[in-house]
Each structure stands twice: as structure tokens, then as C-alpha cells.
Amino acid sequence: MTKAPMDAASIEADDAADRKVVEQEQDEIKDFVKGLSADDIKSGNWFTKLAAHAMNSYTQKVDWQYFQDRYAGVPADAIVDQRIKMAARYAALEGGLSAGAYTATVAATIGSLGGASPATVPAAAASMMVDVAFLSQLQLRLAYDISVLYRVPLDVNDPEDLWKLIRVAFTIKSGEAANKTVVKAVPALVRPLVKRFYSGSVLTAGKALPVVGKHLLQRNVIKIGIPLVGVPLAVLLNRYTTLLAGRHAQAVFRNEARVIEVAEGMTKRSRHPQLMLWVSWLVIRANNKIADDEALLMRHLVRLVRERHQVVDDQLAQLVDIDPAEVWERVAAESGDLSDILDAADRVATVDGAPDAREKAVISELRERCLRV
């Protein structure tokens, strides 16, 4: 009979601890926002500054060993699941804390901002920016955590890797409008309200912002533009968008980890690493299309062959169209067991799903030629 009160007390203690963490992070974000000018917010430069603020020191501290020290022996999937749930709790708590400061005039205030001095940023806009910056930092770091846990290498000082992290963290997909992402993330009960909100002119001020800044502004300004549902919607929207971002990051980085695992297995087993690269590329180009997973596999194969076998093939790197006849000549020039090459071809063909007819035809011919060796 005494277990329920103890459990309730434990839950209350956990909530209090989470709230303390959120308040501390929020205080740090408030200091960051105080350093922004009105032009930073209106131009979208705030996001550039936030990315540096959020990631520079964080990535120096958080690495694979950081998680191993805390979750030794625990599979990555289990840790990722807990990190996503924790981030969603933090996002919901922060949404409740920030929503009370919102007013319906903030969207218009953003549009009228101007000037380089932080003092020119109105209090209403500053309160919204604390929420936007907090949530953006939380989701950036969550996506980075997930990449580390799945052992997917990311260098945030590399522009390509940083853009990849941003796309994953904020579920930015090619050709997808930010408002569609928001509508998917919002509970069904308020979706009609959100759609009506987006059909109005309240977001006209956001059109001048860069793509990422506009995306984040649209996603968050809903919480202050819809009367009467500010606080509950802020909590729900923060939680749902963070869950969405976390699950999306998990899907992307877990899949990349799978592809890396395939590449590592192929490289480890290969007795003919250079030939493996040529055959792999021939299979990939069999249907004149390159799937994302195939491109990813080839990139990691080239890297691993270079690192483990010290093989760098400049001729393959400069190739535009691959000639099957040249590959067959390379196969014929080998002697002995080529089962590793056949195995590699099969793995390449299935990395993005079931092989199609052209891929099967290439593998069939490869098998016949390998038997002649």
C-alpha cells in the first residue's frame, strides 16, 4: 500500500529535477538572446550564431566515450529512445514556461524589427526568441547525440556535415514546406486551427528570413498567433516537434549506421579491395540510377578501402561512364577464389532494397565470369 505514494514522490522529484535543468538552460539561452540585435532576428542571422553557440563546446564534450561512461553495455537503440523522450520532456516544460510571456502582437513585432542594437529588440520578441532558440538548440544537440550513438561521423566544422545535421534536426526535406511539417506534428484536435492560421497573413514578416530561420519561425509563431490555446499548444507543439525531430534523426542515422556496417563487413572480408570497388560501382550503375543508400555505401567503401588497405584508385574517382568490359577484364586478370567479390556484389544490390532485373543481370554475368577464373 505504501508503494504508490513512493512512486508518486519519485515522479514528482524527477519532474522537479527536469524543471531545474530546463530553467538553467533557459537562463543560458536568455543571455544568448540578449546579445542578438533586431537585425539578427529579422535577417535570420540569429540561427547562424545559435548553431555556433549550441554546438562548438558541446561537440568537444560529447563523444562516443561520453555515452559509454554513462551507459556502458547498453545498445544504441535503447539509449537513443531515452534521449528522445528526455528531450521531449524538456521541450514540453520549456514550452509551458515560455508561453505565458507570449502575446499575439509578437509576429507583427518581428516584421517591424530594425537596427543593430540589442536594446532595440522588444521584450515580446525577445520572449519568443528564447523559446525558439531553446527548442532549436535542444533539437540540434539531440540529433548530434543520435549521430554519435550510432557511430555516424559528423564534423560540425565541415559545412556539408553541419548542413546535414541541420536538415536532420529540423526535418527539412527537399521540396517540403515548413508548415506541412508543423501540421503533421500537431495533435489532430488543433490541426484545423493551425491550417487556418497558416492561410492568413500573420507570417508575412517571416518571408525575408533565410530558409532555416523561416522554417523555425513558422513552426513556433503558431504558439503565439492562435488565441486561447497558447500555453497548452506550446507544451504540445514543443513536445510533438521534438519527438518528430528525434524519431527522424533516429531513422536517418540508424540507416546510415546500417550502411556503414555493410561497408565495414565488405571491406573486412575482401581479398580484392580494388576490384571490389569497381564491381560495386558497376552494380550501382546497372540501372542508370543511384539511390541515396548506394551513394552512401560507395562513399564509405572508398574511405574504408583507403584506411584499411591503403588503396586509392584515382582512375575510378575520375570515371564518368563505367565500361562493363573494363570491369570484366579486371575480373579475368585475377586468379583464385573470387567469392568475396560475388558476396560484395550481392550486398551492394540489396543495400537499398530488393535488386532489380538489371542488377540481377550484372550479378549473374559476374558469377559466370568468376567461375571461369
C-alpha positions as CSV (number, residue, x, y, z in Angstrom):
1,M,0.0,0.0,0.0
2,T,2.9,2.3,0.5
3,K,4.3,1.8,-3.0
4,A,2.0,4.2,-4.8
5,P,2.9,7.3,-2.7
6,M,6.6,6.5,-3.0
7,D,6.2,6.2,-6.8
8,A,4.3,9.5,-6.9
9,A,7.0,11.2,-4.8
10,S,9.7,9.8,-7.1
11,I,7.9,11.1,-10.2
12,E,7.5,14.5,-8.5
13,A,11.2,14.6,-7.7
14,D,12.0,13.7,-11.3
15,D,9.8,16.4,-12.6
16,A,11.4,18.9,-10.3
17,A,14.9,17.8,-11.4
18,D,13.9,18.2,-15.1
19,R,12.4,21.6,-14.5
20,K,15.6,22.7,-12.8
21,V,17.6,21.6,-15.8
22,V,15.3,23.4,-18.2
23,E,15.4,26.6,-16.2
24,Q,19.2,26.5,-16.1
25,E,19.3,26.0,-19.9
26,Q,16.7,28.7,-20.4
27,D,18.8,31.2,-18.4
28,E,21.8,30.5,-20.7
29,I,19.6,31.0,-23.7
30,K,18.3,34.3,-22.3
31,D,21.9,35.5,-22.1
32,F,22.4,34.4,-25.7
33,V,19.2,36.3,-26.9
34,K,20.3,39.4,-25.0
35,G,23.3,39.5,-27.3
36,L,21.2,39.5,-30.5
37,S,20.3,42.6,-32.4
38,A,17.0,43.3,-34.1
39,D,18.7,42.8,-37.4
40,D,20.0,39.4,-36.3
41,I,16.4,38.3,-35.7
42,K,14.9,39.8,-38.8
43,S,17.7,38.7,-41.2
44,G,17.8,35.2,-39.7
45,N,21.5,35.6,-38.7
46,W,20.4,34.6,-35.2
47,F,20.4,31.0,-36.4
48,T,23.9,31.2,-37.6
49,K,25.0,32.5,-34.2
50,L,22.9,29.9,-32.4
51,A,24.5,27.0,-34.3
52,A,27.9,28.1,-33.2
53,H,26.7,28.7,-29.7
54,A,24.9,25.4,-29.4
55,M,27.5,23.1,-31.0
56,N,31.1,24.3,-30.6
57,S,31.7,23.5,-26.9
58,Y,29.1,20.7,-26.9
59,T,30.8,18.6,-29.5
60,Q,34.1,18.8,-27.7
61,K,32.5,17.3,-24.6
62,V,30.0,14.8,-26.1
63,D,31.5,11.9,-28.0
64,W,31.2,8.1,-28.1
65,Q,33.2,7.8,-24.8
66,Y,30.9,10.3,-23.1
67,F,27.9,7.9,-23.6
68,Q,29.9,4.8,-22.9
69,D,30.8,6.2,-19.5
70,R,27.1,6.7,-18.7
71,Y,25.5,3.8,-20.5
72,A,28.2,1.1,-20.6
73,G,27.0,-2.0,-22.4
74,V,23.6,-0.6,-23.3
75,P,22.6,-1.0,-27.0
76,A,22.4,2.3,-29.0
77,D,18.7,1.9,-29.8
78,A,17.8,1.9,-26.1
79,I,19.9,5.0,-25.3
80,V,18.5,6.9,-28.3
81,D,15.0,6.1,-27.2
82,Q,15.7,7.5,-23.8
83,R,17.4,10.6,-25.1
84,I,14.5,11.4,-27.4
85,K,12.0,11.0,-24.5
86,M,14.1,13.2,-22.2
87,A,14.4,15.9,-24.9
88,A,10.6,15.8,-25.5
89,R,10.1,16.3,-21.7
90,Y,12.4,19.2,-21.6
91,A,10.8,20.8,-24.7
92,A,7.3,20.5,-23.1
93,L,8.4,22.0,-19.8
94,E,10.1,24.9,-21.6
95,G,7.0,25.5,-23.7
96,G,4.9,25.9,-20.6
97,L,7.4,28.3,-19.0
98,S,7.7,30.4,-22.2
99,A,4.1,30.5,-23.3
100,G,3.0,32.8,-20.5
101,A,5.1,35.6,-21.9
102,Y,3.6,35.3,-25.4
103,T,1.3,37.9,-26.9
104,A,-0.5,37.9,-30.2
105,T,1.5,41.0,-31.3
106,V,4.8,39.2,-31.5
107,A,4.5,38.2,-35.1
108,A,3.9,41.8,-36.2
109,T,6.7,42.9,-33.9
110,I,9.2,40.6,-35.7
111,G,8.2,42.1,-39.0
112,S,8.9,45.7,-37.8
113,L,12.3,45.0,-36.2
114,G,15.2,47.0,-37.4
115,G,18.5,48.2,-36.0
116,A,21.8,46.7,-34.8
117,S,21.5,47.3,-31.1
118,P,20.2,44.5,-28.8
119,A,18.4,47.3,-26.8
120,T,16.1,47.7,-29.8
121,V,14.6,44.2,-29.5
122,P,11.2,44.5,-27.8
123,A,10.5,42.3,-24.8
124,A,7.8,40.4,-26.6
125,A,10.1,39.4,-29.4
126,A,12.8,38.5,-27.0
127,S,10.5,36.2,-25.1
128,M,9.6,34.4,-28.3
129,M,13.3,34.1,-29.4
130,V,14.1,32.5,-26.1
131,D,11.6,29.7,-26.9
132,V,12.7,29.4,-30.5
133,A,16.4,29.3,-29.6
134,F,15.9,26.9,-26.7
135,L,14.0,24.5,-28.9
136,S,16.4,24.8,-31.8
137,Q,19.4,24.2,-29.6
138,L,17.7,21.2,-28.0
139,Q,16.9,19.6,-31.3
140,L,20.3,20.3,-32.8
141,R,22.0,18.6,-29.9
142,L,19.6,15.7,-29.8
143,A,20.3,15.0,-33.5
144,Y,24.0,15.2,-32.8
145,D,23.7,12.8,-29.8
146,I,21.9,10.3,-32.0
147,S,24.6,10.5,-34.7
148,V,27.3,9.9,-32.1
149,L,25.4,7.0,-30.6
150,Y,25.0,5.3,-34.0
151,R,28.7,6.0,-34.7
152,V,28.0,8.1,-37.7
153,P,30.9,10.6,-38.1
154,L,29.9,14.2,-38.2
155,D,32.2,17.2,-38.2
156,V,30.2,20.3,-37.3
157,N,33.1,22.5,-38.6
158,D,32.6,21.0,-42.0
159,P,29.8,23.0,-43.9
160,E,28.4,19.8,-45.5
161,D,28.2,17.9,-42.3
162,L,26.7,20.9,-40.4
163,W,24.0,21.3,-43.1
164,K,23.3,17.6,-42.9
165,L,22.8,17.9,-39.1
166,I,20.5,20.9,-39.5
167,R,18.4,19.2,-42.1
168,V,18.0,16.1,-39.9
169,A,17.4,18.1,-36.7
170,F,14.6,20.1,-38.1
171,T,13.2,17.5,-40.5
172,I,13.9,19.7,-43.5
173,K,13.2,17.7,-46.7
174,S,13.7,18.8,-50.3
175,G,10.6,20.5,-51.6
176,E,8.7,20.3,-48.3
177,A,7.2,23.4,-46.9
178,A,7.8,24.0,-43.2
179,N,4.1,24.4,-42.5
180,K,3.4,20.8,-43.7
181,T,5.9,19.5,-41.2
182,V,4.2,21.6,-38.5
183,V,0.7,20.3,-39.3
184,K,1.9,16.7,-39.2
185,A,3.4,17.3,-35.7
186,V,0.4,19.0,-34.1
187,P,-2.2,16.8,-32.4
188,A,-5.3,16.2,-34.6
189,L,-7.5,18.3,-32.4
190,V,-5.9,21.5,-33.3
191,R,-4.9,20.8,-36.9
192,P,-7.8,22.7,-38.5
193,L,-6.9,25.7,-36.4
194,V,-3.3,25.6,-37.5
195,K,-4.2,25.3,-41.1
196,R,-6.5,28.4,-40.9
197,F,-3.7,30.2,-39.1
198,Y,-1.3,29.5,-42.0
199,S,-3.8,30.7,-44.6
200,G,-3.7,34.2,-43.1
201,S,-1.1,37.0,-43.5
202,V,0.3,36.8,-40.0
203,L,3.6,35.2,-41.3
204,T,4.2,37.8,-44.0
205,A,7.0,39.2,-41.8
206,G,8.9,35.8,-42.0
207,K,9.2,35.8,-45.7
208,A,12.5,37.7,-45.6
209,L,14.2,35.2,-43.3
210,P,16.6,32.6,-44.7
211,V,15.2,29.1,-45.3
212,V,16.1,27.7,-41.9
213,G,15.1,30.8,-39.9
214,K,11.8,31.0,-41.8
215,H,11.1,27.3,-41.1
216,L,11.8,27.7,-37.4
217,L,9.8,31.0,-37.1
218,Q,6.8,29.5,-38.8
219,R,6.9,26.4,-36.6
220,N,7.0,28.4,-33.4
221,V,5.0,31.5,-34.2
222,I,1.8,29.4,-34.2
223,K,2.0,29.2,-30.4
224,I,1.5,33.0,-30.1
225,G,-0.8,33.6,-33.0
226,I,-3.7,31.4,-32.1
227,P,-5.8,33.0,-29.2
228,L,-6.8,31.0,-26.2
229,V,-4.7,27.9,-26.8
230,G,-1.3,29.5,-26.2
231,V,0.0,27.6,-23.2
232,P,-1.5,24.1,-23.9
233,L,-0.4,24.3,-27.6
234,A,3.1,25.5,-26.7
235,V,3.5,22.5,-24.5
236,L,2.1,20.0,-27.1
237,L,3.8,21.5,-30.1
238,N,7.2,21.6,-28.4
239,R,6.8,18.0,-27.3
240,Y,5.5,16.7,-30.6
241,T,8.0,18.6,-32.8
242,T,10.9,17.3,-30.6
243,L,9.6,13.8,-30.8
244,L,9.2,14.1,-34.5
245,A,12.7,15.5,-34.9
246,G,14.2,12.8,-32.6
247,R,12.5,9.9,-34.5
248,H,13.5,11.4,-37.8
249,A,17.1,11.7,-36.7
250,Q,17.0,8.1,-35.4
251,A,15.7,6.9,-38.7
252,V,18.3,8.8,-40.7
253,F,21.4,8.0,-38.6
254,R,20.4,4.4,-37.8
255,N,20.0,3.8,-41.5
256,E,23.4,5.3,-42.2
257,A,24.9,3.2,-39.4
258,R,23.4,0.1,-41.2
259,V,25.1,1.1,-44.5
260,I,28.4,1.8,-42.7
261,E,28.1,-1.7,-41.1
262,V,27.6,-3.2,-44.6
263,A,30.6,-1.3,-45.9
264,E,32.8,-2.4,-43.0
265,G,31.8,-6.0,-43.4
266,M,32.5,-5.9,-47.2
267,T,35.9,-4.3,-46.6
268,K,36.9,-6.6,-43.9
269,R,36.1,-9.7,-45.9
270,S,37.5,-8.5,-49.2
271,R,40.7,-10.1,-50.5
272,H,40.4,-8.0,-53.7
273,P,39.6,-4.4,-52.4
274,Q,40.3,-2.5,-55.6
275,L,38.3,-4.9,-57.7
276,M,35.5,-4.8,-55.1
277,L,35.2,-1.0,-55.7
278,W,34.9,-1.4,-59.5
279,V,32.4,-4.2,-59.2
280,S,30.4,-2.3,-56.6
281,W,30.2,0.7,-58.9
282,L,29.2,-1.4,-61.9
283,V,26.3,-2.9,-59.9
284,I,25.2,0.5,-58.6
285,R,25.2,2.0,-62.2
286,A,23.5,-1.1,-63.7
287,N,20.1,0.7,-63.7
288,N,21.4,4.2,-64.5
289,K,20.1,5.4,-61.2
290,I,21.9,6.0,-57.9
291,A,19.9,5.6,-54.7
292,D,20.9,7.6,-51.6
293,D,21.9,4.4,-49.8
294,E,24.0,3.3,-52.7
295,A,25.9,6.6,-52.9
296,L,26.4,6.4,-49.1
297,L,27.7,2.9,-49.3
298,M,30.1,3.8,-52.1
299,R,31.4,6.8,-50.2
300,H,32.1,4.6,-47.1
301,L,33.6,1.8,-49.2
302,V,36.1,4.1,-50.8
303,R,37.0,5.6,-47.3
304,L,37.4,2.2,-45.6
305,V,39.4,0.7,-48.5
306,R,41.8,3.6,-48.3
307,E,42.1,3.4,-44.5
308,R,42.4,-0.4,-44.2
309,H,44.0,-1.5,-47.4
310,Q,45.8,1.7,-48.4
311,V,44.2,1.6,-51.8
312,V,43.4,4.8,-53.6
313,D,42.0,4.4,-57.2
314,D,42.3,7.7,-59.0
315,Q,41.1,6.1,-62.2
316,L,37.8,5.1,-60.6
317,A,37.5,8.5,-59.0
318,Q,37.8,10.3,-62.4
319,L,35.4,7.9,-64.2
320,V,32.3,9.4,-65.8
321,D,30.8,6.3,-67.5
322,I,31.8,2.9,-66.4
323,D,32.5,0.3,-69.1
324,P,31.4,-3.2,-68.2
325,A,34.1,-4.6,-70.5
326,E,36.9,-3.0,-68.4
327,V,35.4,-4.5,-65.3
328,W,35.3,-7.9,-66.8
329,E,38.9,-7.6,-67.9
330,R,39.8,-6.8,-64.3
331,V,37.9,-9.9,-63.1
332,A,39.7,-12.1,-65.7
333,A,43.1,-10.7,-64.6
334,E,42.5,-12.2,-61.1
335,S,43.2,-15.7,-60.1
336,G,41.9,-17.9,-57.3
337,D,38.7,-17.7,-55.2
338,L,36.6,-14.6,-56.1
339,S,33.7,-15.5,-53.7
340,D,34.3,-12.3,-51.8
341,I,33.6,-10.3,-55.0
342,L,30.3,-12.1,-55.6
343,D,29.3,-11.6,-52.0
344,A,30.2,-7.8,-52.3
345,A,28.0,-7.5,-55.4
346,D,25.1,-9.2,-53.7
347,R,25.3,-6.8,-50.7
348,V,25.6,-3.7,-52.9
349,A,22.5,-4.8,-54.9
350,T,20.4,-5.2,-51.8
351,V,21.6,-2.2,-49.7
352,D,18.6,-0.1,-50.9
353,G,16.1,-3.0,-51.2
354,A,15.5,-5.9,-53.4
355,P,17.7,-5.9,-56.6
356,D,16.0,-5.1,-59.9
357,A,16.4,-7.0,-63.2
358,R,19.4,-5.1,-64.4
359,E,21.3,-5.5,-61.1
360,K,20.5,-9.2,-61.2
361,A,21.8,-9.5,-64.8
362,V,25.1,-7.9,-63.8
363,I,25.5,-10.3,-60.8
364,S,24.6,-13.3,-63.0
365,E,27.3,-12.4,-65.5
366,L,29.7,-11.7,-62.7
367,R,29.1,-15.1,-61.3
368,E,29.7,-16.8,-64.6
369,R,33.0,-14.9,-65.1
370,C,34.2,-15.6,-61.6
371,L,33.7,-19.3,-62.2
372,R,36.0,-19.2,-65.2
373,V,38.8,-17.7,-63.2
